[in-house]
Structure formats: C-alpha cells, structure tokens
Amino acid sequence: MALNPDISYNYWNTTINNSKNKIFSIQNSGTDSLSVTGLSLIGSNAQEFSISAPPAMPCKIGSGGIIQFDVTFTPTTVGDKQADLKISNNSDNSSPNAFISLIGNGTDNGNNGGWGSLIAYEYWFDADYVSKVYVPGPLMYNSYLNTTFQTTGLNTGLHNLHIRFKDNQGQWSSVVSDMFHKLPLSSYGDRKITAYEYWFDNADTARVFQSVTPQKTFLLNAAINADSISIGLHNLHIRYQDDAGQWSSVVSDVFHKLPLSSYGDRKITAYEYWFDNDYATKVAHSVSPQQTFILNEAINVDSISIGLHNLHIRYQDDAGQWSSVVSDVFHKLPLSSYSDRKITAYEYWFDNDYATKVAQSVSPQQTFILNSALNVNSLPLGLHNFHIRYKDDSGQWSSVNSEVIFKVGVFSAPTNLITSYRYWFDMNNSAMVNQTLPTPVNPYELVQNIYVGYLPVGNHSIHFQFKDISGQWSSVVSGQFAFTGPAEQQTITSQTITNGQSNCYDALQTITVAGNGATFIIQTGGSANMIAGQNIIYFPNTTVQSGGYLHGQIAPGGPFCLSPSMPAVLKVEEELTPMVSAKSSFKIYPNPTTGSFILELSDTFPIDKIAVEIYGMHGDKILSKNLYGERKHEFSLTNRPVGVYFLRVISDNGTETAKIIKQ
C-alpha cells in the first residue's frame, strides 16, 4: 500500500474559521486485492479536521488502483493543532492500520498582540516530528539561541536538525533545517585540522583530497577547479579531517557554473527581487550602468504577512547575464504604536563565547556612536569574530552586528615622526597624490587647499595616510564632502585673451559669451577652454584670431576647470607604531612593495622549520608556506589588490607579525 502524503502533512498557518484542503490518495502497490475498511480522525484536535467525500467502506482496490479523498483543516482557535488520519486495511505492511500525522496552526490575522515577541520554539531530528521537543519562552523579539541540543537517542552518523519559532500571535516561523554529523564520543583533547576533501554533486568517488599544515583554525582560500563539470547548477560538498583521523560533517552549497565569456569588464544594469518562493511577483528595476552598485532603498513589504520571510535578489549586467541569487531571512513586524525609541544599552562578545558577554548601559539617545576601547586581553593572537547588539528603552534588542578582527602582538618602537603623506578620492587609489614634508615632525597639522575641480559634481570621499620614519604607513583616515561645482550661469564679456594667456571658464548650466555690444577676443597665441553642463552660447563679437585657440565642451556633472575649492584641515597626533619592533627576528624589504618582497631571518633565528602565513585586511588567509632551512625567501603579492597585509612567522620561539603595504 502506498500513501500520498505518506507520513505526515502540514497545513501550516491557517486563519481561524477558514479552511485549507488537501487531497490524499491510497494506491494498491501490491499484486493482491487491497481492502480499506475505514477512514477516521483521532487525536486531541481531531475536531479541527474533517474527511470530505470518502469512498464507501469497505473499499476494495485492485492491483495498481487508486482511491482519493479530501482532508480539510478548519481551526476554530489560535495555536497548534494535531491529529492522526487512521487508515484501517488488510495490507501486510500496515498491521492492520496506517497513520498519517496531520499538523496545522490556527492564526488570527488581527494581530492584536503588539510586537509579536517570540514565546517558544520546537525542534526535532530527521523525519521524527512526533518526537519533537517543545521549549517555552519567553524569548525576546530578537533572540540569540545559544543552547545545547540533546542527541542521546540518535545513532552515530548523519542527521537533520529542524527548528521553528512561535510568536505571541500563535504564528510559527518557517522551518530552518541543517545537516550535522554525530560523532562517537572521543577522549582526544584539542584537535587540529590536517586535511580536507571536496567533490561535486554526487560524484564522491571523484573527490579531491588536500593535506594542510596542522592548525586549529583553517581558512580555505583557494581556487577550486571546476573544469570537469558542465555549465549549470551544481552542489559543492566539503569536509575536514583532524589529526585523529576524524572527519567533520559535510558542508554543502549550491553554485552556478557559467560559460566562459569573452566580455570585458561588465556593468550592472538592473536587479530584481522577490519574497519566499513567489518569483512570479518579482520586482524589477533598471539602474544606470555601473561596475559597483550599492542598493540603498526601502523595499515594499505590504503584500506579505507578518512573520518570517525570505528575500531573494539578483543582478543583471550589460551582457544580459544574471548573477547568482543572494538570499536572506527577515522578520516582518506588525505596525507599532510606539514613539521613536532610544538606545539605552549594548552588549558585545567575541567568537561564540556569549556567556562572557560585556554589557554596558548608556544614557538614552536615538543616535549612539560607540567610541571606546574594547578589552581584548583574554583573546589569543590571531583571527576572531566580534559581535555587538543594542537595546532600546522598550527592552527590545537589535539584530547582531558581526565583524572579523585580527589581534596582533604588542610591539615597541622608538619616538616616531611623520615624514610624508598621501591622499586620494573615492576608491581611486591608483591616482594617489604623494607629498613629502620638509622636516619630519609629530604631531603634524595638515592645512592645505586641495584641487577637486576635476571631480564630478556630487558626494565624494577623501582618504589620507601618513608615513613615519621607519617607512610604515598609518591606517587610512577618511572624510566625506560634497562638490557642488561652479556657478549655474556665467557670462563672459569685454575680455581679451592675449598671447601666452590661457583661461578656463565653467558653469553648471549655461555659459554666455559676448552679446549686447560686448566683445570676447582671443588673440594670436592665446587660448580659452569653456566647460558647461548644458549650453554654451556664442554671440556676435566673439572673435578668435589666427593662431588663437577656443575649445567648448558640454559635460553634464563635470569635470570642470581645476581650481582650489576644498580646504582640508586634519590634525594628526597619533604615534604611528611600526608592525615590526626593533627586536624583531626578521626583516621585510622592500616595504612598501609593488609586488614581490623578501623575508629575511636574523642569524640567530632557528631555521629548521618555520611556517609563514599572509592575511588580508579582512582576515582572509591568502598564503601559507612552510620553510625548511631557508634564511631568505621571496614572496609575491603581484596579483593582489593594493592595500595592507599581515605576515606571521610561526616557529618554536613563538609567533611574530609584521605589516606589509602593497602599492
């Protein structure tokens, strides 16, 4: 006997006194005649379900035959409802009854309960929903679930964990599921990762195995060869092995292999987004072609219900190619009668150690800028995760903001002086302007007019760095400014450009030349350049003599004539401490570098075996190499972007870190 649905069916959220219907079927999958003698509903909420149009009982079904009937869910009160559909029959695989679990949740669309705080959650393993564990709250609206799940009754091996949350309206969230691997109990202490392997789709026999130097934290940052798989959607599976030979759970993700393209740099021209699985109601927007597009707009969610949802978004380039879909979960709240909230406290913690969080109250304020030193003495050197959230005066917590940090060792340095500085606009660090100070000083106060006339009209950022006597560059100091450009209108009359003279005229809208009896003359050897956003009007008596030069250009938004237009005043009083101390066991040169650099160990440094690691500014490891008996080794950052990198040298003597500047 084959049932459809076979084990359970979930009607999900259904408004009270409304109905949801589901067709059930029974098929005779055997060779003998099947007799169904009864259909009934049992359980604590059986009255909330009903069977519609059942066949007359007993009902005989020939081999391969099917019967169908409807089961309707009509909740009368808010909350979870459960019942069992009992199928009495003579099939030898049901002995002599079969049961299908019916699940539903009665909801009230009135949503009269305020904020919709979470009051409970439930979880279960694999397909065993009947053994679910229900955990009552209350929980805060934004809750950070940090608990242990009991797996005593599970066998060693792969399993699925399913969890969902309930709010004070009786609404259940979507089910969040994940796969995990239950390992046998081990007496081993701290383990280190020694290898990993990966494969595509179900081709585990073609998996790729890779050994790594033993380490507790391993960041995989490598290109994975996908030449052997076809264009289209695929699954990537990866797992890690420790020094006891134990394998981790498999981590899987979906990706889309695109065909090789001969296109050059592509630009984003459009995007589209949708909620949950409702792609048919997607919202599409065109944008002006640009290589970097930041989406900063309010998204209308009026059409979706209160509760948890998925947002999906993708981007299209000027070749018509769509990006992969980026998805995230969010919770839509009911409209609140609260007035503007104020921040009253915050708390933060490192890595997954929420138990040692640091909580701090602040005076109530709508805009709070956290500007204080955070104590990291308890953290070991290396990469860590920093988490922080904020509480308002109604007791509600914000979402958690997380960031990767890199803790470096404490270094000493002699008295430091600033020798030079450099600056650039927006993200164009390839057009840096370098300035050397006549005399090294500390502190150094920068007061200078900076030319910005070649920038387009609009908002911009300016970035500064300062170099010390050891050649180390400071962190980047950034500021924002608005370039409004020249005047909207300019009239040029009664002017003569003489031999050797060169003038530039600009206006956001219109330049008017001569007219009303006035003259504008460019003599032999003189030149004039005119840049307007919309129009340039030349009236009679505009004269360019032989050997003179006049150039007019329409450039909406610029660039306009170069002119001093933005005084920049920065006061730099920090001592810029180099990353390598005077007692360092190695040196790096050249630093800054345009690509390659040399690591040279001191004569007293043991060189039997050392490990060298290089990290980017976001904490991503970009290189790991073991050196055996080498006192000097060349490394390359040629294919890496301009910026700051960290180099770690690990030996039996300990760990030392240095900063490298790629220009």
C-alpha positions as CSV (number, residue, x, y, z in Angstrom):
1,M,0.0,0.0,0.0
2,A,1.4,3.4,-1.0
3,L,0.1,6.6,0.7
4,N,0.4,10.2,-0.6
5,P,1.2,12.1,1.6
6,D,2.9,9.1,3.3
7,I,3.9,10.0,6.8
8,S,2.7,13.5,7.7
9,Y,1.2,16.6,6.2
10,N,1.5,20.2,7.5
11,Y,-1.3,22.7,6.7
12,W,0.9,25.5,8.2
13,N,-0.8,28.8,9.2
14,T,-4.5,28.9,8.6
15,T,-6.7,31.8,9.8
16,I,-9.3,30.6,12.4
17,N,-12.7,29.7,10.9
18,N,-11.2,29.4,7.5
19,S,-10.3,26.1,5.7
20,K,-7.4,24.6,3.9
21,N,-7.9,21.4,1.8
22,K,-5.6,18.6,0.8
23,I,-6.2,15.6,-1.5
24,F,-5.0,12.3,0.0
25,S,-4.6,9.1,-2.1
26,I,-4.2,5.4,-1.4
27,Q,-2.7,3.1,-4.0
28,N,-2.5,-0.6,-4.1
29,S,1.2,-1.2,-4.8
30,G,0.9,-5.0,-4.5
31,T,-0.4,-7.8,-6.6
32,D,-3.3,-8.9,-4.4
33,S,-6.5,-7.0,-3.8
34,L,-6.4,-4.3,-1.1
35,S,-9.3,-3.8,1.2
36,V,-9.6,-0.4,3.0
37,T,-12.2,-0.9,5.8
38,G,-12.2,2.5,7.5
39,L,-11.0,6.1,7.5
40,S,-11.1,8.1,10.8
41,L,-9.5,11.0,12.6
42,I,-8.1,10.6,16.1
43,G,-6.1,12.8,18.5
44,S,-6.6,15.8,20.7
45,N,-7.6,18.1,17.9
46,A,-9.4,15.7,15.6
47,Q,-12.4,18.0,15.6
48,E,-10.4,20.6,13.8
49,F,-10.0,18.3,10.8
50,S,-12.6,16.6,8.6
51,I,-12.7,14.0,5.8
52,S,-14.7,15.0,2.7
53,A,-16.2,12.7,0.1
54,P,-14.7,9.4,1.3
55,P,-15.4,6.3,-0.7
56,A,-17.9,3.8,0.7
57,M,-16.4,1.4,3.2
58,P,-15.2,-1.3,2.9
59,C,-13.5,-0.3,-0.3
60,K,-11.6,-2.8,-2.4
61,I,-8.7,-1.6,-4.6
62,G,-7.3,-3.8,-7.4
63,S,-3.6,-4.1,-8.1
64,G,-2.3,-0.6,-9.2
65,G,-5.7,1.0,-8.4
66,I,-6.0,4.3,-6.5
67,I,-8.7,6.0,-4.4
68,Q,-8.7,9.7,-3.4
69,F,-10.5,11.8,-0.7
70,D,-10.1,15.2,0.8
71,V,-9.0,16.1,4.4
72,T,-9.8,19.7,5.4
73,F,-8.3,21.7,8.2
74,T,-10.6,24.3,9.8
75,P,-9.1,25.7,13.1
76,T,-11.5,27.4,15.5
77,T,-8.9,28.7,17.9
78,V,-5.4,30.1,17.7
79,G,-2.5,27.7,18.2
80,D,-1.0,24.3,17.1
81,K,-3.4,21.6,16.1
82,Q,-2.6,17.9,15.7
83,A,-4.5,14.8,14.7
84,D,-3.9,11.4,13.0
85,L,-5.6,10.1,10.0
86,K,-6.2,6.4,10.7
87,I,-6.5,4.0,7.7
88,S,-7.7,0.6,8.5
89,N,-6.9,-2.0,5.9
90,N,-5.6,-5.6,5.2
91,S,-2.2,-4.6,3.8
92,D,0.7,-6.7,5.2
93,N,2.8,-3.5,5.6
94,S,0.5,-1.6,8.0
95,S,-0.5,-4.3,10.5
96,P,-3.5,-3.6,10.2
97,N,-3.7,0.2,10.5
98,A,-1.7,3.0,8.8
99,F,-1.4,6.5,10.3
100,I,-0.7,9.9,8.7
101,S,0.2,12.7,11.1
102,L,-1.8,15.9,10.4
103,I,-0.4,19.3,11.6
104,G,-1.7,22.8,11.4
105,N,-1.6,26.2,13.1
106,G,-4.6,28.4,13.7
107,T,-3.8,32.1,13.4
108,D,-5.6,35.4,14.0
109,N,-4.9,37.9,11.2
110,G,-5.9,40.7,13.6
111,N,-2.5,40.5,15.2
112,N,-3.7,42.2,18.4
113,G,-0.7,41.2,20.5
114,G,1.7,44.1,19.9
115,W,5.3,43.4,18.8
116,G,5.0,39.7,18.1
117,S,7.6,38.6,20.6
118,L,8.9,35.0,20.4
119,I,7.4,32.9,23.1
120,A,8.7,29.4,22.2
121,Y,10.5,27.1,19.8
122,E,10.4,23.4,18.9
123,Y,12.9,21.2,17.3
124,W,13.2,17.6,16.1
125,F,15.6,15.3,14.3
126,D,15.3,13.7,10.8
127,A,11.6,13.0,9.9
128,D,10.6,12.2,13.5
129,Y,8.3,15.2,14.1
130,V,6.2,13.2,16.6
131,S,9.3,13.2,19.0
132,K,9.7,17.0,18.7
133,V,10.9,18.9,21.8
134,Y,8.8,22.0,22.7
135,V,10.7,24.7,24.6
136,P,8.6,27.5,26.1
137,G,10.0,31.0,26.4
138,P,9.5,33.8,26.9
139,L,12.2,34.9,24.4
140,M,13.0,38.5,23.4
141,Y,11.8,39.6,20.0
142,N,15.4,39.4,18.7
143,S,16.7,36.3,20.4
144,Y,20.1,34.7,20.2
145,L,19.6,31.0,20.7
146,N,22.7,29.6,22.3
147,T,21.9,26.2,23.7
148,T,22.8,22.5,23.6
149,F,20.6,20.0,21.8
150,Q,20.4,16.6,23.4
151,T,21.2,13.8,20.8
152,T,21.4,10.9,23.2
153,G,18.8,8.9,21.3
154,L,20.4,9.3,17.9
155,N,22.8,6.9,16.2
156,T,26.3,7.9,15.2
157,G,26.3,9.3,11.7
158,L,24.4,11.9,9.5
159,H,21.2,13.5,10.7
160,N,18.9,16.5,10.0
161,L,18.0,19.1,12.7
162,H,14.8,21.1,12.2
163,I,13.7,24.1,14.3
164,R,11.0,26.7,14.2
165,F,9.9,29.6,16.4
166,K,6.5,30.7,17.7
167,D,5.4,34.3,18.5
168,N,2.7,35.6,20.8
169,Q,0.1,35.6,18.0
170,G,0.4,31.8,17.6
171,Q,2.3,32.3,14.4
172,W,5.1,29.7,13.6
173,S,8.1,30.7,11.6
174,S,9.3,28.7,8.6
175,V,11.3,25.6,9.5
176,V,15.0,26.1,9.5
177,S,16.9,22.8,8.8
178,D,20.5,21.8,8.7
179,M,22.5,18.6,8.4
180,F,25.0,17.5,11.1
181,H,27.2,14.5,11.8
182,K,27.0,12.9,15.2
183,L,30.5,11.6,16.1
184,P,31.3,8.8,18.6
185,L,32.5,10.0,22.0
186,S,36.2,10.7,21.9
187,S,38.8,11.1,24.6
188,Y,41.1,13.2,22.4
189,G,42.0,16.7,23.6
190,D,42.2,19.7,21.3
191,R,42.3,18.5,17.7
192,K,44.0,20.2,14.7
193,I,42.8,20.2,11.1
194,T,45.3,18.2,8.8
195,A,43.4,17.8,5.6
196,Y,40.2,18.5,3.6
197,E,38.4,16.9,0.6
198,Y,35.7,18.1,-1.7
199,W,33.6,16.9,-4.5
200,F,30.7,18.0,-6.8
201,D,27.1,16.8,-6.9
202,N,27.0,13.0,-6.0
203,A,30.4,12.2,-7.5
204,D,32.1,11.4,-4.2
205,T,34.3,8.8,-5.9
206,A,36.0,11.8,-7.7
207,R,36.6,13.8,-4.6
208,V,39.8,15.8,-4.3
209,F,42.0,15.3,-1.2
210,Q,44.3,18.0,0.1
211,S,46.7,17.9,3.1
212,V,47.4,21.1,5.1
213,T,49.8,22.0,7.9
214,P,48.1,21.0,11.3
215,Q,46.2,24.0,12.7
216,K,43.2,24.6,14.9
217,T,41.7,27.3,12.7
218,F,41.9,26.7,9.0
219,L,40.6,29.3,6.4
220,L,40.2,27.8,2.9
221,N,41.0,30.4,0.4
222,A,41.9,28.6,-2.9
223,A,40.5,28.4,-6.4
224,I,38.6,25.1,-6.9
225,N,38.9,23.5,-10.4
226,A,35.5,23.0,-12.0
227,D,36.7,22.1,-15.5
228,S,35.2,18.6,-15.2
229,I,31.6,19.7,-14.6
230,S,29.1,21.0,-17.0
231,I,27.6,24.5,-17.3
232,G,24.7,25.0,-14.9
233,L,23.7,24.3,-11.3
234,H,25.8,22.1,-9.1
235,N,26.4,21.2,-5.5
236,L,29.8,21.6,-3.8
237,H,30.5,19.4,-0.8
238,I,33.5,19.7,1.5
239,R,34.7,18.2,4.8
240,Y,37.7,18.5,7.1
241,Q,39.9,15.8,8.8
242,D,41.7,16.3,12.2
243,D,44.9,14.7,13.4
244,A,43.0,11.8,15.0
245,G,41.7,10.8,11.5
246,Q,38.1,12.0,12.3
247,W,36.1,13.7,9.5
248,S,33.9,16.7,10.2
249,S,30.3,17.0,9.0
250,V,29.9,17.7,5.3
251,V,29.3,21.4,4.4
252,S,27.3,21.8,1.2
253,D,26.3,24.7,-1.0
254,V,24.7,25.3,-4.4
255,F,26.6,27.2,-7.1
256,H,26.1,28.0,-10.8
257,K,28.9,27.4,-13.3
258,L,28.8,30.0,-16.0
259,P,30.2,29.6,-19.5
260,L,33.5,31.3,-20.3
261,S,32.9,34.8,-21.5
262,S,34.9,37.0,-23.9
263,Y,33.3,40.1,-22.4
264,G,35.5,42.7,-20.8
265,D,34.5,44.5,-17.6
266,R,30.8,44.2,-17.2
267,K,28.5,46.8,-15.7
268,I,25.3,46.2,-13.6
269,T,22.2,47.5,-15.4
270,A,19.3,46.0,-13.5
271,Y,18.2,44.0,-10.5
272,E,15.1,42.1,-9.4
273,Y,13.9,40.7,-6.0
274,W,11.1,38.6,-4.7
275,F,9.9,37.1,-1.4
276,D,9.8,33.5,-0.3
277,N,9.1,31.3,-3.4
278,D,6.8,33.8,-5.1
279,Y,9.1,34.6,-8.1
280,A,6.0,35.3,-10.2
281,T,5.6,38.6,-8.4
282,K,9.2,39.7,-8.6
283,V,10.0,43.4,-8.7
284,A,12.5,44.5,-11.4
285,H,14.4,47.8,-11.5
286,S,16.8,49.2,-14.1
287,V,19.8,51.2,-13.0
288,S,22.4,53.4,-14.8
289,P,25.2,51.1,-15.9
290,Q,28.0,50.9,-13.2
291,Q,30.6,48.4,-12.2
292,T,29.9,48.9,-8.5
293,F,26.3,49.2,-7.4
294,I,25.1,49.8,-3.8
295,L,21.4,49.1,-3.3
296,N,20.2,51.6,-0.7
297,E,16.4,51.9,-0.8
298,A,13.3,50.9,1.1
299,I,11.7,47.7,-0.1
300,N,7.9,47.5,0.0
301,V,6.7,44.5,2.1
302,D,3.0,45.5,2.2
303,S,2.0,42.4,0.3
304,I,3.5,39.8,2.7
305,S,2.2,38.7,6.0
306,I,3.6,39.3,9.5
307,G,6.3,36.8,10.4
308,L,9.5,35.3,9.0
309,H,10.2,35.5,5.2
310,N,13.0,35.1,2.7
311,L,14.2,37.9,0.5
312,H,15.9,36.9,-2.8
313,I,17.8,39.3,-5.1
314,R,19.9,39.1,-8.2
315,Y,21.7,41.5,-10.6
316,Q,21.9,41.7,-14.4
317,D,24.9,43.0,-16.3
318,D,25.1,44.8,-19.7
319,A,25.6,41.4,-21.5
320,G,22.2,40.2,-20.2
321,Q,23.8,37.8,-17.7
322,W,22.2,37.3,-14.3
323,S,24.3,36.9,-11.1
324,S,23.7,34.1,-8.6
325,V,20.7,34.7,-6.2
326,V,21.6,36.3,-2.8
327,S,19.0,35.3,-0.2
328,D,18.5,36.3,3.5
329,V,15.9,35.7,6.2
330,F,14.0,38.6,7.8
331,H,11.1,39.1,10.2
332,K,8.2,41.4,9.3
333,L,6.8,43.1,12.4
334,P,3.3,44.5,12.8
335,L,2.9,48.3,12.8
336,S,3.8,49.6,16.3
337,S,2.2,52.4,18.3
338,Y,5.5,53.1,20.0
339,S,7.0,56.5,19.5
340,D,10.7,56.9,18.5
341,R,12.8,54.5,20.5
342,K,16.1,55.4,22.2
343,I,19.1,53.2,22.8
344,T,19.8,52.5,26.5
345,A,22.4,49.7,26.5
346,Y,24.6,47.5,24.4
347,E,26.4,44.2,24.8
348,Y,29.3,42.5,22.9
349,W,31.2,39.3,22.9
350,F,33.9,37.5,20.9
351,D,33.7,34.4,18.8
352,N,30.9,32.1,20.1
353,D,31.5,32.9,23.8
354,Y,28.2,34.6,24.5
355,A,28.4,33.5,28.2
356,T,31.2,36.1,28.7
357,K,29.4,39.0,27.1
358,V,30.1,42.5,28.3
359,A,27.0,44.6,28.9
360,Q,27.0,48.4,29.2
361,S,24.2,50.9,29.9
362,V,24.2,54.3,28.2
363,S,22.1,57.5,28.6
364,P,19.0,57.1,26.4
365,Q,19.6,58.6,23.0
366,Q,18.3,58.0,19.5
367,T,21.7,58.1,17.8
368,F,24.5,56.4,19.7
369,I,28.1,56.3,18.5
370,L,30.3,53.7,20.2
371,N,33.8,55.2,20.6
372,S,35.6,53.4,23.3
373,A,38.4,50.9,23.7
374,L,37.3,47.2,24.0
375,N,39.3,44.9,26.2
376,V,40.8,42.0,24.2
377,N,43.3,40.8,26.8
378,S,41.6,37.5,27.2
379,L,41.8,36.7,23.5
380,P,44.8,34.8,21.9
381,L,46.6,36.4,19.0
382,G,45.0,35.8,15.6
383,L,41.6,36.0,13.9
384,H,38.4,36.4,15.9
385,N,34.7,37.3,15.5
386,F,33.3,40.4,17.2
387,H,29.6,40.6,17.9
388,I,27.5,43.5,19.2
389,R,23.9,44.4,19.6
390,Y,21.9,47.3,21.1
391,K,18.8,47.6,23.4
392,D,16.2,50.3,23.3
393,D,14.0,51.8,26.1
394,S,11.2,49.2,25.4
395,G,13.6,46.3,26.2
396,Q,13.9,45.3,22.5
397,W,17.3,44.1,21.2
398,S,18.6,45.0,17.7
399,S,20.0,42.4,15.3
400,V,23.5,41.3,16.0
401,N,26.3,43.1,14.0
402,S,29.4,40.9,13.5
403,E,32.8,41.7,12.2
404,V,36.1,39.8,11.8
405,I,39.1,41.3,13.8
406,F,42.8,40.4,13.9
407,K,44.6,40.6,17.2
408,V,48.3,41.3,16.8
409,G,51.1,41.3,19.4
410,V,52.3,44.3,21.4
411,F,55.3,45.9,19.8
412,S,57.7,48.6,21.0
413,A,59.2,51.4,18.9
414,P,61.4,54.5,19.4
415,T,59.9,58.0,19.3
416,N,58.3,58.3,15.9
417,L,58.0,61.2,13.4
418,I,55.8,61.8,10.3
419,T,57.8,62.2,7.1
420,S,55.2,62.3,4.3
421,Y,51.5,61.8,3.5
422,R,49.4,60.8,0.5
423,Y,45.7,61.2,-0.4
424,W,43.2,60.0,-3.0
425,F,39.5,60.4,-3.7
426,D,36.7,57.8,-3.6
427,M,38.0,54.3,-4.5
428,N,40.6,55.6,-7.0
429,N,43.8,54.8,-5.0
430,S,45.6,54.4,-8.3
431,A,45.7,58.2,-8.6
432,M,47.3,58.9,-5.2
433,V,48.9,62.3,-4.6
434,N,52.2,62.0,-2.6
435,Q,53.6,64.8,-0.5
436,T,57.0,64.8,1.4
437,L,57.3,67.0,4.5
438,P,60.4,69.3,4.5
439,T,61.2,68.2,8.1
440,P,59.8,65.1,9.9
441,V,57.5,66.2,12.8
442,N,55.0,64.8,15.3
443,P,52.3,65.9,15.7
444,Y,51.7,67.2,12.1
445,E,48.8,69.6,11.4
446,L,47.7,69.5,7.7
447,V,46.1,72.7,6.4
448,Q,46.0,72.8,2.6
449,N,43.8,73.7,-0.3
450,I,43.2,70.6,-2.4
451,Y,42.1,70.7,-6.0
452,V,38.8,68.9,-6.6
453,G,37.6,70.6,-9.8
454,Y,38.2,67.5,-11.9
455,L,35.7,65.5,-9.9
456,P,32.1,65.1,-11.0
457,V,29.5,67.1,-9.0
458,G,28.2,65.2,-6.1
459,N,29.2,63.4,-2.9
460,H,32.8,62.2,-2.6
461,S,35.2,60.7,0.0
462,I,38.8,61.7,0.6
463,H,41.4,59.4,2.2
464,F,44.7,60.2,3.8
465,Q,47.6,58.1,5.0
466,F,50.8,59.3,6.8
467,K,54.2,57.7,6.7
468,D,56.7,57.5,9.7
469,I,60.5,57.4,9.8
470,S,60.5,53.6,9.6
471,G,58.6,53.7,6.3
472,Q,55.3,52.4,7.8
473,W,52.0,53.9,6.6
474,S,49.3,54.7,9.1
475,S,45.7,53.5,9.0
476,V,43.6,55.3,6.4
477,V,41.8,58.5,7.7
478,S,38.7,59.3,5.6
479,G,36.2,62.1,5.3
480,Q,33.1,62.9,3.3
481,F,32.5,66.1,1.3
482,A,30.1,67.4,-1.4
483,F,31.5,69.1,-4.5
484,T,28.8,71.5,-5.8
485,G,30.8,72.6,-8.8
486,P,30.9,76.1,-10.3
487,A,28.1,78.6,-10.6
488,E,25.0,77.7,-12.6
489,Q,25.4,80.6,-15.1
490,Q,28.4,82.5,-16.3
491,T,28.5,85.5,-18.7
492,I,31.9,86.4,-20.4
493,T,32.1,89.9,-21.8
494,S,34.6,92.5,-22.6
495,Q,37.6,90.2,-22.2
496,T,40.7,89.8,-24.4
497,I,43.0,86.7,-24.1
498,T,46.5,87.8,-25.1
499,N,49.5,85.8,-26.4
500,G,50.6,83.2,-23.9
501,Q,47.5,83.5,-21.8
502,S,45.2,80.5,-21.1
503,N,41.9,80.8,-19.4
504,C,39.2,78.3,-18.4
505,Y,35.5,79.1,-17.8
506,D,32.9,76.8,-16.5
507,A,29.2,76.7,-15.4
508,L,26.8,74.0,-14.2
509,Q,24.2,75.1,-16.8
510,T,25.0,77.8,-19.4
511,I,28.0,79.9,-20.5
512,T,27.1,83.1,-22.4
513,V,29.9,84.7,-24.5
514,A,29.8,88.4,-25.7
515,G,26.5,89.8,-26.8
516,N,24.7,93.2,-26.2
517,G,27.6,95.0,-27.9
518,A,30.3,93.4,-25.7
519,T,33.3,91.6,-27.1
520,F,35.3,88.5,-26.4
521,I,38.6,88.2,-28.2
522,I,41.3,85.5,-28.3
523,Q,44.5,86.9,-29.8
524,T,47.2,85.0,-31.6
525,G,48.9,82.7,-29.1
526,G,46.1,82.9,-26.6
527,S,43.7,80.0,-25.6
528,A,40.4,79.5,-23.8
529,N,38.6,76.4,-22.6
530,M,34.8,76.5,-21.8
531,I,33.0,73.7,-20.0
532,A,29.2,73.9,-19.4
533,G,26.7,71.4,-18.1
534,Q,24.0,72.3,-20.7
535,N,24.7,75.1,-23.2
536,I,27.4,77.4,-24.5
537,I,26.0,80.5,-26.4
538,Y,28.4,82.5,-28.6
539,F,27.1,85.8,-29.7
540,P,28.5,88.1,-32.4
541,N,31.7,89.9,-31.4
542,T,33.2,86.5,-30.3
543,T,36.5,86.6,-32.2
544,V,39.3,84.0,-32.4
545,Q,42.3,85.5,-34.3
546,S,44.6,83.4,-36.4
547,G,46.8,81.3,-34.1
548,G,44.4,81.6,-31.2
549,Y,42.5,78.6,-29.7
550,L,39.0,78.2,-28.4
551,H,37.6,74.9,-27.1
552,G,34.0,74.4,-25.9
553,Q,32.7,71.3,-24.2
554,I,29.3,70.2,-22.8
555,A,29.9,68.0,-19.8
556,P,26.9,67.4,-17.5
557,G,28.2,67.0,-14.0
558,G,31.8,67.8,-14.9
559,P,34.7,67.5,-14.8
560,F,35.1,71.3,-14.7
561,C,38.0,73.7,-14.6
562,L,40.7,72.9,-12.0
563,S,40.5,75.4,-9.1
564,P,41.3,75.3,-5.4
565,S,37.9,74.6,-3.9
566,M,38.2,72.5,-0.7
567,P,40.3,73.4,2.3
568,A,41.3,70.2,4.1
569,V,42.2,70.5,7.8
570,L,43.3,67.4,9.6
571,K,45.2,67.2,12.9
572,V,47.3,64.0,13.2
573,E,48.7,63.4,16.7
574,E,48.9,59.7,16.9
575,E,52.3,58.0,17.2
576,L,52.5,55.7,14.2
577,T,53.9,52.5,15.5
578,P,55.6,50.1,13.0
579,M,54.4,46.5,13.0
580,V,57.9,45.1,13.4
581,S,59.7,46.0,16.6
582,A,63.4,46.8,17.0
583,K,63.8,43.4,18.5
584,S,62.2,41.6,15.6
585,S,63.8,38.3,14.4
586,F,63.3,39.1,10.7
587,K,63.1,42.0,8.3
588,I,61.0,42.6,5.2
589,Y,62.1,44.5,2.1
590,P,61.1,46.4,0.1
591,N,58.1,47.6,2.2
592,P,56.0,49.2,0.8
593,T,56.2,46.9,-2.2
594,T,54.6,47.0,-5.7
595,G,54.5,43.2,-5.9
596,S,57.4,41.0,-4.6
597,F,59.2,41.3,-1.2
598,I,61.8,39.3,0.6
599,L,61.5,37.9,4.1
600,E,65.0,37.6,5.7
601,L,65.5,35.9,9.1
602,S,68.2,37.0,11.5
603,D,71.3,35.0,12.0
604,T,70.2,33.8,15.5
605,F,66.7,32.7,14.3
606,P,66.3,28.8,14.1
607,I,65.5,27.8,10.6
608,D,64.9,24.1,11.0
609,K,61.2,24.7,10.3
610,I,59.0,27.8,10.3
611,A,55.5,28.5,9.0
612,V,54.7,31.7,7.2
613,E,51.2,33.0,6.8
614,I,49.9,36.1,5.0
615,Y,46.5,37.6,5.7
616,G,44.4,40.3,4.0
617,M,42.8,43.2,5.8
618,H,39.5,41.2,6.2
619,G,41.3,38.4,8.0
620,D,41.3,36.1,5.0
621,K,44.4,33.9,4.7
622,I,45.9,34.3,1.2
623,L,49.1,32.3,1.6
624,S,50.5,29.6,3.9
625,K,54.0,28.2,3.3
626,N,56.5,26.1,5.3
627,L,60.2,27.0,5.1
628,Y,62.9,24.4,5.8
629,G,66.5,25.6,6.3
630,E,65.9,28.9,4.4
631,R,67.1,32.2,5.9
632,K,65.8,34.3,3.0
633,H,62.7,33.7,0.8
634,E,60.9,35.8,-1.8
635,F,57.1,36.2,-1.7
636,S,54.8,37.8,-4.2
637,L,51.6,40.0,-3.9
638,T,51.7,40.8,-7.6
639,N,48.1,39.6,-8.3
640,R,46.7,41.0,-5.1
641,P,44.9,44.4,-4.8
642,V,46.6,47.5,-3.3
643,G,46.3,47.6,0.5
644,V,47.6,46.4,3.8
645,Y,48.5,42.8,4.5
646,F,49.8,41.0,7.6
647,L,52.6,38.5,7.6
648,R,53.0,36.0,10.5
649,V,56.1,34.0,11.2
650,I,55.5,30.9,13.4
651,S,58.4,28.9,14.9
652,D,59.3,27.1,18.1
653,N,60.3,30.5,19.5
654,G,56.7,31.8,19.1
655,T,54.8,34.0,16.6
656,E,55.8,37.4,15.2
657,T,53.6,39.6,13.0
658,A,54.6,42.3,10.5
659,K,52.6,44.7,8.3
660,I,53.2,44.8,4.5
661,I,52.0,47.7,2.3
662,K,51.1,46.8,-1.3
663,Q,51.2,49.9,-3.5
